[in-house]
Amino acid sequence: MDDLALYAGLGGVPVVVGLTEVVKRFLALPEEWEKRVILVVAIGLGVGFNYLVSMVLDPKPATSVTVAFGIMAGLAASGLWSGSKSVVGK
C-alpha cells in the first residue's frame, strides 16, 4: 500500500467535517441523539472517504490499514468540529 493513499485519506478530514455537517442538518435530530449519531456518521464517512481515495490511488489497498486510517479521519473530523464549536462558543 502506498503511503500517499493513506495520507491523502487523512487529508480528507475537512471533507468529512463538511459532509458530517450536511448529514446533521439533513437528519435534524434532537440534541441528545445528535451527539451519539454524528460520531458514528463521521467515522463511517471517514472510512468511506479513505477507502475511496485508496481505491483511486492503489487498485488493491490494504483494507485493515485503510479502515484504521478512516476511523482516525472520522474521529479527527468530529474532534475538529467540537473543538471549533468550543472556541467560537456555540
Helices and strands as residue ranges (DSSP letters): H 3-10, H 13-27, H 31-57, H 63-88
